[in-house]
Structure formats: structure tokens, C-alpha cells
Amino acid sequence: MIDLPNCPKCNSAYTYEDGSQFVCPECSHEWMPAGEMEATAETIVAKDANGNPLNNGDAVTVIKDLKVKGSSSVLKIGTKVKNILLVEGDHDIDCKIDGFGPMKLKSEFVKKA
């Protein structure tokens, strides 16, 4: 059996792999292996609305109301988003937002918290 690391947030031993990430079923924390997180952070350059560089794991704040595609709800200005993951593409931030779930955001609509 493969030894998986304990959750860095709650130290649970019940973690599992989901693609290239690890997931904790107890606290829902998701993280990438240390080597992959460093490699991803080096290759993807994203800047917030103020020009500050963003990194994996940063916390950001939404700077304007954003319509949620496929829903009638709106992501309000000032919504805090924790533990972002930088990805390639038009929407370069992958995250989970309380009350909305998994979502992709554009870095131009957030500022570093």
C-alpha cells in the first residue's frame, strides 16, 4: 500500500489521491505534493488587479460583483477566497468558495488579501 501524507490542516491519516492532488475527507482540504506545487508555481505567472503576483495557497478578495454562469446567483464584492490554485487558461484561478462550491476565476477580478 502507498503511504500518503497526513493532512497538513487537521493531521488526518485518511487522505486520498484525486488526480494530481491529495484530499482530506475529514476537513475537505486539498493540496498538491510539495514538488508539484513548486513546479506549478514556477511555470504559471498570475497577477491580481493591482499587479501583485499571486501564488498557490494565497487568499484573495473579489473586487466586483460577478455573475455565476449557469446560475441566477451573484458572487458579491468583498467575498474572500482562501487557498487558491493557479492553473493555465483564461480563468487562471481554481478555488472553492463557501456557498458556491468549486469555481474558476480570472485573476483580474481579485486582489491579494
ChimeraX attribute file (.defattr): number of C-alpha atoms within 10 A of each C-alpha:
attribute: neighborCount
match mode: 1-to-1
recipient: residues
	/A:1	3
	/A:2	4
	/A:3	8
	/A:4	12
	/A:5	14
	/A:6	16
	/A:7	22
	/A:8	11
	/A:9	12
	/A:10	12
	/A:11	13
	/A:12	14
	/A:13	14
	/A:14	13
	/A:15	20
	/A:16	17
	/A:17	13
	/A:18	11
	/A:19	8
	/A:20	10
	/A:21	13
	/A:22	19
	/A:23	19
	/A:24	21
	/A:25	14
	/A:26	13
	/A:27	12
	/A:28	12
	/A:29	15
	/A:30	21
	/A:31	21
	/A:32	18
	/A:33	11
	/A:34	8
	/A:35	8
	/A:36	12
	/A:37	18
	/A:38	13
	/A:39	10
	/A:40	17
	/A:41	16
	/A:42	10
	/A:43	11
	/A:44	15
	/A:45	14
	/A:46	20
	/A:47	17
	/A:48	18
	/A:49	16
	/A:50	11
	/A:51	12
	/A:52	11
	/A:53	13
	/A:54	22
	/A:55	22
	/A:56	19
	/A:57	14
	/A:58	14
	/A:59	16
	/A:60	21
	/A:61	18
	/A:62	23
	/A:63	17
	/A:64	13
	/A:65	13
	/A:66	14
	/A:67	12
	/A:68	12
	/A:69	8
	/A:70	6
	/A:71	7
	/A:72	7
	/A:73	11
	/A:74	12
	/A:75	15
	/A:76	14
	/A:77	14
	/A:78	14
	/A:79	16
	/A:80	17
	/A:81	18
	/A:82	16
	/A:83	18
	/A:84	21
	/A:85	22
	/A:86	26
	/A:87	18
	/A:88	13
	/A:89	9
	/A:90	10
	/A:91	14
	/A:92	20
	/A:93	21
	/A:94	18
	/A:95	19
	/A:96	16
	/A:97	17
	/A:98	11
	/A:99	7
	/A:100	11
	/A:101	8
	/A:102	10
	/A:103	12
	/A:104	17
	/A:105	17
	/A:106	17
	/A:107	22
	/A:108	16
	/A:109	17
	/A:110	24
	/A:111	21
	/A:112	20
	/A:113	11
